Amino acid sequence: MFDAILTSPFFGLALSAAAWCAGLWVQKKTGWVLCNPLIIAGVLIIAILAVFHIPLEHYNQGAGLIQMMLGPVTAVLALNIYHQRATLKEYFLPVLAGCLAGTLASLGSVLALCRLFQLENVLTALGAIGAQVANTAIALGIAESQGGIQGVAAAAVILAGLVGAVFAPLFAKWFRITDPVAEGLAIGACSHALGTAKAMEIGEIQGAMSSIAICVCGIFTSLLALFL
């Protein structure tokens, strides 16, 4: 009976949903910024799989369905961009320049750190791409096309997103960024989908600009990845 449950695709889906709900509950109860639901959900899932010696393959049968939705979810961001098309038209050139500068700075810094710590070539390239690509879906696509390590790319995207989601408001305060367009672009360029979720909480314009930054930075990163 227990084996039948573990081998069912519903096991991975149910465990992911339950862990996410638990993360939301902890965040609402504590109010702590570091209690991000994604962090809590990830820790819970890893702990359950390790304690009960559940093979990762069993979990992935259902969790893989969630991964399939990364592409469609990314496309849904276009709706928020559409609602802010007037703002995008007004700031079109600054948006392109800012996203290009952010992509170049991010890729350069990560590549420099990878070289400094003498990581392997494949790990270096995919770590840099993964950390600064627009979202996990694009990161996995680039990693697969270049024969890199998909796990490294995905982990780098998630880590960058978590840092942005947790610390974005604090950084904006420190650097006195009050313009909603600049704040949204900075969050989207550096912390991807997780940061965009935080930007939407901050304001509608910030969320829209962050969504735009995800798309534009994703295009720039995909092009620059061809030369790595």
C-alpha positions in Angstrom: 0.0 0.0 0.0 2.7 2.4 1.0 4.8 1.6 -2.1 1.8 2.2 -4.3 1.4 5.6 -2.8 5.1 6.5 -3.3 5.1 5.4 -6.9 2.0 7.4 -7.7 2.5 10.7 -9.5 0.1 12.2 -6.9 2.7 11.7 -4.2 5.1 14.3 -5.6 2.3 16.7 -6.3 0.7 16.3 -2.9 4.1 16.6 -1.0 5.0 19.7 -2.9 1.6 21.4 -2.3 1.6 20.5 1.4 5.2 21.7 1.9 4.3 25.0 0.1 1.2 25.5 2.3 3.3 24.8 5.4 5.8 27.4 4.2 3.1 30.0 3.7 1.7 29.2 7.2 5.1 29.7 8.8 5.7 33.0 7.0 2.3 34.4 8.0 2.8 33.3 11.6 6.3 34.6 12.1 6.4 37.5 9.7 10.1 37.0 9.2 11.6 37.9 5.9 13.9 34.9 5.9 11.0 32.5 6.3 10.4 32.4 2.6 7.8 29.7 1.6 10.1 28.3 -1.1 13.0 27.8 1.4 10.8 26.2 4.0 9.1 24.0 1.3 12.4 22.8 -0.1 13.8 22.0 3.4 10.7 20.1 4.3 10.7 18.0 1.1 14.4 17.2 1.4 13.9 16.2 5.1 11.0 14.0 4.4 12.7 12.2 1.5 15.9 11.7 3.6 14.2 10.6 6.8 11.9 8.1 5.2 14.5 7.0 2.6 12.2 7.8 -0.3 13.9 7.6 -3.7 14.1 10.9 -5.6 12.7 9.1 -8.6 9.4 8.5 -6.8 9.0 12.1 -5.9 9.9 13.3 -9.4 7.1 11.3 -11.0 4.7 14.0 -9.7 7.1 16.9 -9.2 8.1 16.6 -12.8 4.5 17.8 -13.7 5.2 21.0 -11.9 8.4 21.5 -13.8 6.4 21.2 -17.0 4.4 24.2 -16.0 7.4 26.5 -15.8 7.1 27.5 -19.4 3.4 28.4 -19.4 3.8 30.2 -16.1 6.5 32.3 -17.6 4.3 33.2 -20.6 1.5 34.4 -18.2 3.8 37.2 -17.2 3.1 38.8 -20.5 -0.4 39.7 -19.2 1.1 42.0 -16.6 3.4 43.5 -19.2 0.4 44.2 -21.4 -1.4 46.1 -18.6 1.7 48.3 -18.3 2.4 48.8 -22.0 2.1 52.6 -21.7 4.8 52.7 -19.1 7.0 50.3 -21.2 6.5 52.6 -24.2 7.5 55.6 -22.2 10.7 54.0 -20.8 11.5 51.7 -23.7 15.2 52.7 -24.3 16.1 53.0 -20.5 14.5 49.5 -20.0 16.7 48.0 -22.8 19.8 49.8 -21.6 19.2 48.9 -18.0 18.5 45.2 -18.7 21.6 44.9 -20.9 23.8 46.6 -18.3 22.4 44.3 -15.6 22.9 41.2 -17.6 26.5 42.0 -18.6 27.4 43.0 -15.0 25.8 39.9 -13.5 27.3 37.5 -16.0 30.7 39.1 -15.7 30.7 39.0 -11.9 29.6 35.4 -11.7 32.1 34.3 -14.3 34.9 36.1 -12.5 34.0 34.4 -9.2 33.9 31.0 -10.9 37.3 31.6 -12.4 38.6 32.8 -9.0 37.5 29.6 -7.3 38.8 27.5 -10.3 35.6 25.7 -11.1 35.3 23.3 -14.0 34.5 24.9 -17.4 31.0 23.3 -17.7 30.2 24.2 -14.1 31.5 27.8 -14.6 29.5 28.5 -17.8 26.3 27.0 -16.5 26.7 28.5 -13.1 27.0 31.9 -14.6 24.1 31.4 -17.0 21.9 29.8 -14.3 22.5 32.6 -11.8 21.6 35.4 -14.1 19.2 33.9 -16.7 15.6 35.1 -16.6 14.0 32.1 -15.0 14.4 28.4 -14.3 12.7 27.4 -17.6 15.2 29.3 -19.7 18.1 28.2 -17.6 17.3 24.5 -18.0 16.9 25.0 -21.7 20.3 26.7 -22.1 21.9 24.1 -19.9 20.5 21.2 -21.9 21.4 22.8 -25.3 25.0 23.3 -24.2 25.5 20.0 -22.4 25.8 21.6 -19.0 24.6 20.6 -15.6 20.9 21.4 -15.3 20.9 21.0 -11.5 23.6 23.8 -11.1 21.7 26.1 -13.4 18.4 25.6 -11.6 19.9 25.9 -8.1 21.7 29.2 -9.1 18.4 30.7 -10.4 16.6 29.7 -7.2 19.3 31.1 -5.0 19.5 34.4 -6.9 15.7 34.6 -6.7 15.6 34.0 -3.0 18.2 36.6 -2.2 16.3 39.2 -4.3 12.9 38.3 -2.8 14.3 38.5 0.7 16.6 41.5 0.5 15.2 43.6 -2.4 13.2 46.1 -0.2 16.2 46.5 2.1 18.6 47.2 -0.9 16.2 49.7 -2.4 16.1 51.5 1.0 19.9 51.5 1.4 20.6 52.8 -2.1 17.6 55.3 -1.9 15.8 53.9 -5.0 12.4 55.5 -5.0 11.5 55.4 -8.7 9.1 52.4 -9.1 10.3 51.7 -12.7 14.0 51.5 -11.6 13.1 49.4 -8.6 11.1 46.9 -10.6 13.7 46.6 -13.3 16.5 46.0 -10.8 14.5 43.3 -9.0 13.5 41.5 -12.2 17.0 41.6 -13.6 18.7 40.2 -10.5 16.2 37.9 -8.9 13.9 36.6 -11.6 10.4 35.1 -10.9 10.8 35.0 -7.1 11.9 38.6 -7.1 9.0 39.5 -9.4 6.5 38.0 -6.9 8.0 40.3 -4.3 7.9 43.3 -6.7 4.2 42.7 -7.2 3.7 42.9 -3.5 5.6 46.2 -3.4 3.6 47.8 -6.2 1.8 47.3 -9.6 4.4 49.2 -11.6 7.3 47.5 -9.8 5.7 44.1 -10.6 5.2 45.0 -14.3 8.7 46.3 -14.7 10.2 43.3 -13.0 8.2 41.0 -15.4 9.6 43.0 -18.3 13.1 42.7 -17.0 12.7 38.9 -16.8 11.8 38.7 -20.5 14.4 41.2 -21.8 17.2 39.8 -19.6 16.2 36.3 -20.7 16.7 37.3 -24.4 20.0 39.0 -23.7 21.3 36.1 -21.6 20.3 33.5 -24.2 22.2 35.5 -26.9 25.3 36.0 -24.7 25.3 32.3 -23.7 26.2 31.5 -27.3 29.6 33.1 -26.7 30.5 31.5 -23.4 
